[in-house]
Amino acid sequence: VWHYKRVLDALQPEGFVFENVTGLLNMEGGRTFREVRAVLESTVDVMGAMVLAAEEYGVPQRRSRVILIGRGGATTPPAPPAPLTVGRK
């Protein structure tokens, strides 16, 4: 995450997408996720976090992913995108 933050600081994009495994949410009792979130939030005005089922977005894998989406110049966090395919039942 520190490497990613350096890239964001250097490029100063209007937004970013960061994805990781869902285990990130529970590492060290959630402390790791809170730290990652804080580091990335410092680079944008608004950030949203969500867990998405990869297979609902055209990825040929059945696994959930943690997605952080940051946006500069925004006032409301991004909403999860609409699924493209039917996921698990």
C-alpha positions in Angstrom: 0.0 0.0 0.0 2.9 2.4 0.6 4.2 1.8 -2.9 0.7 2.5 -4.3 0.4 5.7 -2.2 3.7 6.9 -3.6 2.4 6.3 -7.1 -0.9 8.2 -6.3 1.0 11.1 -4.8 3.3 11.3 -7.8 0.6 11.0 -10.5 -2.2 12.8 -8.6 -5.0 11.0 -10.6 -8.6 12.1 -10.3 -9.4 8.7 -8.8 -8.2 5.2 -8.2 -9.3 1.6 -7.7 -7.5 -0.7 -5.2 -8.4 -4.3 -4.8 -7.3 -7.0 -2.4 -8.3 -10.3 -0.8 -11.1 -10.3 1.8 -8.7 -11.6 4.4 -7.4 -8.0 4.6 -10.6 -7.1 6.5 -9.7 -9.4 9.4 -5.9 -9.1 9.6 -4.8 -8.1 13.0 -8.4 -7.7 14.1 -9.2 -5.3 11.3 -6.3 -3.0 12.1 -4.5 -3.6 8.8 -7.6 -2.7 6.8 -8.2 0.5 8.8 -4.5 1.5 8.2 -4.7 0.7 4.4 -8.0 2.7 4.2 -6.5 5.7 6.1 -3.4 5.7 3.9 -5.4 5.7 0.7 -8.0 8.2 2.0 -5.3 10.7 2.5 -4.9 10.9 -1.3 -8.5 11.8 -2.3 -11.5 13.7 -1.2 -13.9 10.7 -0.9 -13.4 7.0 -0.7 -15.7 4.0 -0.7 -15.0 0.5 0.4 -17.0 -2.6 -0.7 -16.7 -6.4 -1.0 -17.7 -7.6 -4.5 -18.1 -11.1 -5.9 -15.6 -11.3 -8.8 -17.8 -13.6 -10.9 -20.5 -11.0 -11.0 -18.2 -8.7 -13.0 -16.9 -11.1 -15.7 -14.0 -12.5 -13.8 -13.8 -16.3 -14.2 -13.3 -17.0 -10.5 -15.6 -17.5 -7.6 -14.1 -15.3 -5.0 -14.9 -12.1 -3.2 -12.6 -9.1 -3.4 -12.2 -6.0 -1.2 -12.4 -2.9 -3.5 -11.5 0.6 -2.5 -12.5 3.4 -4.9 -11.2 6.9 -4.3 -12.3 10.1 -6.1 -10.9 13.6 -6.0 -13.3 16.5 -6.2 -16.2 14.4 -5.1 -18.5 14.8 -2.1 -20.2 11.4 -2.0 -18.6 8.0 -1.9 -18.9 5.9 -5.0 -21.6 3.2 -5.0 -20.9 -0.4 -5.9 -21.2 -1.0 -9.6 -24.1 -2.9 -11.0 -23.2 -6.6 -11.5 -22.7 -7.7 -15.1 -23.5 -11.4 -14.6 -25.4 -13.6 -12.1 -23.2 -14.6 -9.2 -23.5 -17.3 -6.6 -26.8 -18.6 -5.5 
